[in-house]
């Protein structure tokens, strides 16, 4: 079992935790080339997909291969100028102010890049001679803070306050539930 995370191993005692979860091989940011592409503040999803493919090709082909991977490119914070250039993805959100629109545009750019990296993986794995399953999901929705009192979600009316302690059960469920894709 292989685990790869595009951030450091410094938080949450990751090496010990993932070993206890049964992962034999662990890869973190320092496993990527020094010149790996950075998008925003993190290793790009494209560079991450390249590393997934590299590890798959280096595996023992006689053994099953299972990898859990955590990307970071579109991890918060979202802010104006995080990605240069931003993807030109049209959207309508009349309740967002200029700052909220810039933050949401940044987030959409990260989603666009994640979609492209998923396409990169699908293109690659559709050509291999073994059955492969890709499962793609997020662990929560982003906070997308506009300022100390507002987020993109509060401007959109998903909740009134960015303080999650004030959210209803339904609002918590909305913010902590994400869709997934299986290929």
C-alpha positions as CSV (number, residue, x, y, z in Angstrom):
1,X,0.0,0.0,0.0
2,X,1.3,3.4,-1.0
3,X,0.3,6.8,0.4
4,X,1.3,10.1,-1.2
5,X,0.6,13.6,0.0
6,X,1.7,16.8,-1.8
7,X,2.4,18.6,1.4
8,X,5.0,17.9,4.1
9,X,5.0,15.1,6.7
10,X,5.2,17.6,9.5
11,X,1.5,17.9,10.4
12,X,-0.6,15.4,12.4
13,X,2.2,13.0,12.9
14,X,1.5,11.8,9.3
15,X,4.3,9.2,9.0
16,X,3.3,7.3,12.1
17,X,-0.4,7.6,11.4
18,X,-0.2,6.4,7.8
19,X,2.1,3.5,8.8
20,X,-0.5,2.5,11.5
21,X,-3.2,2.6,8.8
22,X,-1.3,0.0,6.9
23,X,0.6,2.0,4.3
24,X,4.1,0.5,3.5
25,X,5.4,3.3,1.3
26,X,5.0,7.0,2.2
27,X,5.7,9.9,-0.2
28,X,5.5,13.6,0.8
29,X,6.5,16.9,-0.8
30,X,10.2,16.1,-0.5
31,X,9.7,13.1,-2.8
32,X,8.9,15.4,-5.7
33,X,11.7,16.9,-7.9
34,X,13.1,20.2,-6.6
35,X,11.9,21.8,-9.8
36,X,8.3,20.4,-9.7
37,X,5.7,22.8,-11.0
38,X,4.1,24.9,-8.3
39,X,0.6,26.3,-8.8
40,X,-0.6,28.7,-6.1
41,X,1.2,27.7,-3.0
42,X,1.6,24.0,-3.6
43,X,2.8,21.2,-5.9
44,X,0.6,21.4,-9.1
45,X,-1.9,18.7,-9.7
46,X,-0.2,18.1,-13.1
47,X,3.1,17.4,-11.3
48,X,1.2,15.3,-8.8
49,X,-0.4,13.2,-11.6
50,X,3.1,12.7,-13.1
51,X,4.3,11.4,-9.8
52,X,1.4,9.0,-9.5
53,X,2.2,7.6,-13.0
54,X,5.9,7.4,-12.1
55,X,5.2,5.3,-9.0
56,X,2.8,3.1,-10.9
57,X,5.4,2.4,-13.5
58,X,8.0,1.6,-10.8
59,X,5.7,-0.9,-9.0
60,X,6.2,-4.6,-9.0
61,X,3.9,-5.7,-11.8
62,X,3.5,-9.1,-10.2
63,X,1.8,-7.5,-7.2
64,X,-1.5,-5.6,-6.7
65,X,-0.9,-1.9,-6.4
66,X,-3.0,0.4,-4.2
67,X,-2.3,4.1,-3.7
68,X,-4.1,6.7,-1.8
69,X,-3.0,10.2,-2.9
70,X,-3.8,13.7,-1.5
71,X,-3.3,16.7,-3.8
72,X,-2.9,20.2,-2.5
73,X,-2.9,22.6,-5.4
74,X,-6.5,23.9,-4.8
75,X,-6.2,23.7,-1.0
76,X,-7.2,26.9,0.8
77,X,-6.6,29.7,1.1
78,X,-8.2,30.9,-2.2
79,X,-7.3,34.5,-3.0
80,X,-7.0,36.8,-5.9
81,X,-3.8,36.2,-7.8
82,X,-3.2,32.7,-6.4
83,X,-3.0,31.3,-9.9
84,X,-1.5,33.2,-12.7
85,X,-3.2,33.1,-15.0
86,X,-6.7,32.4,-13.7
87,X,-8.8,30.1,-15.9
88,X,-11.4,32.1,-17.8
89,X,-14.4,30.2,-16.6
90,X,-17.7,32.2,-16.8
91,X,-19.9,32.1,-13.7
92,X,-22.9,34.0,-12.4
93,X,-23.0,34.9,-8.7
94,X,-24.8,38.2,-8.3
95,X,-24.5,38.2,-4.5
96,X,-20.7,38.0,-4.5
97,X,-18.9,41.3,-4.1
98,X,-15.7,41.9,-6.1
99,X,-13.5,40.2,-3.5
100,X,-15.8,37.2,-3.3
101,X,-15.8,37.0,-7.1
102,X,-12.0,37.1,-7.2
103,X,-11.7,34.3,-4.6
104,X,-14.3,32.2,-6.3
105,X,-12.5,32.6,-9.7
106,X,-9.3,31.5,-8.0
107,X,-11.1,28.4,-6.6
108,X,-12.5,27.6,-10.1
109,X,-9.0,27.8,-11.6
110,X,-7.9,25.2,-9.1
111,X,-10.9,23.0,-9.9
112,X,-10.1,23.4,-13.6
113,X,-6.5,22.2,-12.9
114,X,-7.8,19.3,-10.9
115,X,-10.1,18.3,-13.7
116,X,-7.1,18.4,-16.2
117,X,-5.0,16.2,-13.9
118,X,-7.8,13.7,-13.6
119,X,-8.0,13.7,-17.4
120,X,-4.2,13.1,-17.5
121,X,-4.6,10.1,-15.2
122,X,-7.6,8.7,-17.2
123,X,-5.7,9.1,-20.4
124,X,-2.7,7.2,-19.0
125,X,-4.6,4.5,-17.1
126,X,-6.9,3.8,-20.0
127,X,-3.9,2.5,-21.9
128,X,-2.4,0.1,-19.3
129,X,-3.0,-3.6,-19.6
130,X,-4.4,-4.1,-16.1
131,X,-7.7,-3.1,-14.6
132,X,-7.4,0.2,-12.8
133,X,-9.9,2.1,-10.6
134,X,-9.5,5.8,-9.9
135,X,-11.6,7.4,-7.1
136,X,-11.6,11.1,-7.0
137,X,-13.1,13.2,-4.1
138,X,-12.6,16.1,-1.7
139,X,-12.6,15.8,2.0
140,X,-14.6,19.0,2.6
141,X,-15.6,22.2,0.9
142,X,-13.1,25.1,1.1
143,X,-13.7,28.0,3.5
144,X,-13.0,30.8,0.9
145,X,-12.8,33.6,3.5
146,X,-13.4,37.0,2.0
147,X,-12.6,38.8,5.3
148,X,-13.0,38.1,9.0
149,X,-16.8,38.2,8.9
150,X,-17.6,36.8,5.4
151,X,-16.9,33.9,3.1
152,X,-17.9,33.2,-0.4
153,X,-20.5,30.8,1.1
154,X,-22.0,33.4,3.4
155,X,-22.2,35.9,0.5
156,X,-24.0,33.1,-1.5
157,X,-26.4,32.5,1.5
158,X,-25.3,29.0,2.3
159,X,-24.9,30.1,5.9
160,X,-24.9,33.5,7.7
161,X,-21.8,33.3,9.8
162,X,-18.4,31.8,8.9
163,X,-18.2,30.4,12.5
164,X,-19.1,26.8,12.0
165,X,-20.3,26.5,15.7
166,X,-23.4,28.6,14.6
167,X,-24.3,26.3,11.7
168,X,-27.3,24.1,11.6
169,X,-26.9,20.3,11.2
170,X,-28.0,20.8,7.5
171,X,-25.4,23.5,7.0
172,X,-22.7,21.3,8.5
173,X,-23.7,18.5,6.3
174,X,-23.6,20.8,3.2
175,X,-20.1,22.0,4.0
176,X,-18.7,18.5,5.0
177,X,-20.2,16.5,2.2
178,X,-18.6,16.3,-1.2
179,X,-19.4,14.4,-4.4
180,X,-17.0,11.7,-5.7
181,X,-16.2,10.3,-9.1
182,X,-15.2,6.7,-9.8
183,X,-13.5,5.8,-13.1
